[in-house]
Amino acid sequence: MKTLLFIASIAVLFTACTKDDSYDNCKDNDEVSISALMAGLAPNSRTTDDGTNANWVTNDSIGLFCTQSNPVANNLKYTYSGSSWSTVTPIFWKDYTTLHQFYAYAPYAGGNTLTAVKIPVLNTQTGTINPTHNVLYSNNQRAGINRPANNGSVPLTFKHVLALIQLNIKIDGTVPANTTLTSVTINGQAGEGLTTSATGATFSLSDSTYTANGATNNLITVQPSSAPTLSTSTATTLNILVFPIATTTPTLTINCTFPNSTTGSASISLGSNLTFTRSTKYIYTVTLSRNAIVITNVTINPWLPGGSSTINPIL
């Protein structure tokens, strides 16, 4: 009977210890757990990100990297349940003293590496933020299981990889009522990578740098899924994700259809030698006129503050 009890005790010990044998301390609470926040963004649904509010929704997923964990996390997929994050292949703390460095991004995609997270094609958009295009990153979290600040869990804070241009478009009294917005284009200078036009552009989590890989160009076309009717009182808002670049002097062109089915087009500069910075939103208040385009109050709000203008295009 003693022999049977001894064998049963050994069996319980080995079933409780699911980590690699090289791990010295086999305990119940040494699995790495994460939480994920969004920097500078008020809670809302990420899938309906309006350019100001964002949060995680059920089934969102991130990719995690950590070379110190046991085993090493190499683009390890974590999925959000609506209240917590989990993975089918858990990782564990190496020990109770090693400082672990965590890198992460969203949305998850197979094949991404620490130095090359793929940026999607952005040269055609609808004016509504597509969550599959809205790449997020976290690269500043260092944690350890015995560190009081996080009690062994890893609070990842995410920021935006891309920049955002937000156009708030109205008409004045010179434009006929029931005029609709058909499309908008933003055209940067020749050779500038204002947008991605093919696969290949990447972002490095390790040093926050971009690689164009021949996948960028200077023209973004925005065509709403349903042409909105422009108003003198309520702005039509278009959110446009752009590839961060050092300097550009982009031109905004707005195309409209009047009630008699004729069309109008107006162009105006968004500014000179602009720097579009990641995680930053650039707000333009746009008033369309049959006489002029006016841009006023160029502001930048979180994401991170970036700039604001008021413009008045002539149709």
Disulfide bonds with the S-S distance in Angstrom:
none
